[in-house]
Amino acid sequence: MKELLLVINEDSFFLSHRTRIAVNAARHGWRVTLVTKDTGFRNEIENMGFQYIELPINPTGMNLKDELKTFRFLLNLYRKHPSAIIHLVGLKNMLWGGIASLMTASRGVVYAVSGLGTLFGECHNGKLSLLIQKMLKFAMKRDNVMAIFQNHDDEDMFVSNGLIAPSKTCYIKGSGVDMGEYAFTPMPSSSPLIIIFTARMLREKGVTDLVEAAELLRGDYEGKIEFWLCGGLSNNPSGVKEDEIESMIDGSYIKWLGHRDDIKELLQQSSIMCFPSYYREGVPKSLIEASAIGRPIITTDSVGCRDTVLDGKNGIIVPPHSPQKLAQALKLLIDSPKLRESMGVVSRSIAERDYDVNDVASRHLEIYEKLWAKANLA
């Protein structure tokens, strides 16, 4: 039987971003094993019919002992599954999992470059990021590999720096969304108007810039609009601490909703998605979901974010770190119901063209099949 090892930092991320890909592979005869950190969803995933192997990984730490433990684990795992195609999601998994694949008889490796995060942010020429690029170049040099990029900025960086050959790259714009579940929803007619932000509470996601923009608008709009900050805390070193978030909100004009499992319903209640990130995104799932619902997007001219917006058509692109520009863009949409509606319609059309999760799953399956066929012809 064709075997797929899907290596992901945390099982919660699998459920939110990769489930349909695994289901589709299993439906076409692949035995899928999820290799991941257990954050409480093991039973749910096993009940879906997938094998589950717990991965020893510290997703945000930099302790050498922990990193070597992850590497040795993957090396031993590959030796036990020599016929598997390996799909690596997350920078650490790409790094250690890729190097381990060079030392084993792995049949083929898929690298999912779905956002490079803090280390490759606005200034990605530091010593550590350059070292990681060299290690990735070494890891990706084997013949039977494919790298999936969600935006062309990341793809261009990998190719121009010689990490991977253009013939081994594939562009798939985001992780997709179920167009039936996230159906187009008309703008709410009730007051107050809701502006929503959905992401982990990371500084680079732009949450403090959004709060500053909200304060610039408070005098004109308090009582007429609300800002909803929706997302849980993060162990990332750049995570915003709970006491800092509490100091930024007032519970009425600016609200922090914490982690939520009802994102779709919250988007349906909202009128504007505002996501001023300067994190090196892949394509943010929050913007994919907002597009599917049919919401205008205000985001930054930053990697991954700008790929979701045709400026002036389905949203507005502003410079990173610019609460004043952010406030201007918000004011334009707050004061223009017809513009919000027309942009929302365009957002939905873009989602139907680019983000259908069934298309995303099919394209991943094509890659697995291609690597499997090539391995068996070798």
Helices and strands as residue ranges (DSSP letters): E 2-10, H 11-17, H 19-27, E 30-37, H 42-47, E 51-54, H 64-80, E 85-89, H 91-102, E 108-113, G 118-120, H 127-139, E 145-149, H 152-160, G 166-168, E 169-171, E 193-198, G 203-205, H 207-221, E 225-230, H 242-248, E 254-258, H 263-269, E 272-275, H 285-293, E 297-300, G 306-308, E 315-318, H 323-334, H 337-354, H 357-377
